[in-house]
Amino acid sequence: MTYIPRHLVTKLIPNKFKAIKIVALEARRLNDRARTYNVSLPGKITTLAVDRLIDGKVDYYDTKERARQARLEMEQAQEEAQAQEQAQAKEQEQEGGK
């Protein structure tokens, strides 16, 4: 059994249960690809998945963080649209006053 330093994994993903889920999904993905291309992987698939996670090769995102980021982007877009509308209204007022 390969020893995996827990602090390396929890440094990336604080919730160890979520980290296990992500590693399991990556191991499943690696296994599916290996079967599709009829390739044997060096070592255990779960160990490869953990190593890929630690090396930063696994795309991981926190759903709450992604939702927060999307909300912020939407708010910024709305603010920009309002500012643009206000600028257009000022231009129309200035043109109407001439």
N, C-alpha and C positions, 0 to 999 in steps of 0.2 A: 504494500500500500504506500502510495506516495504521500509525503507530508506536504501540506499546503499551508503556508503561513497565513493565518486568518487575518492578521492586520493588513496585509497587502490587498486582500479582497475588500475588507470593510472600509479601507481608505477610499476605494472607488465607489462602493455602494454601502452606505452605512447599515442598511437592514440586511442581516446575513441570510434571512429567508428569501428575500427578493434576489439576493446574489446567487443563491442556490438555484432558484428558478431560471435566472438568466443563463447560468452555466449549463443547466439541463437543456434549455432550448438551443444553445449553441452546440452542445454535444449531439443533439438530435439532428441539427442542420448538417454538422460534419459527417455524421453517420449516413444521412440520406445522400449527400454528395459523393461519399466514398462508394456507396452501393451503386449510384447512378453511373459513375465512371469506372466501376469495377477496379478500384484502387484500394490497396491495404494501407492503412495509416500507421505510422510508427508510434508504438506505445498505446496506452489506453486513451480512449476517446475523451473521457471525462477530464483526464489530466491535460490533454491538449486544449480542451475548452477552457479550463481554468487558466492555463498559461496564456491563451489568447486574450482572455479578459484582463489579466494582470498587465499584459503588454499593450493594452489599449486597442486591440484589433477587433473587439466586439463592439458593434454599435449598440449603445445602451442609452435609453433616455428615461427620465422619471416622468410619468404621466402628469403628475401635479405641476412639475416645473414646466413641461411643455405647454400645458393649458394656461399657466400664468404668463408665459412668454407670448402665446397667441393673443391673450387678452390685452397685454400691453401693446402689442403691435397694432391691434384693432383700435385701441384708444388713441394711439399716435396718429393712425390714418384718419380717424374722425376729427382730431384736432387740426390736422393739416387741411382737411377738406373745409372745415369751418373757417380757418384763417384765409383760405383761398376765396371762399364765398364772400367774406367780409372785405377782402381787397378788391374783388370785382364790384361789390356794391359801392365802395368808395369811389372807384373809377367812374362808375355810371353816374354817381352824384356830381362828380366834378365835371363830367362832360355835359350833364344836363344844366349845370349852372352857367355854362359859357354862352 
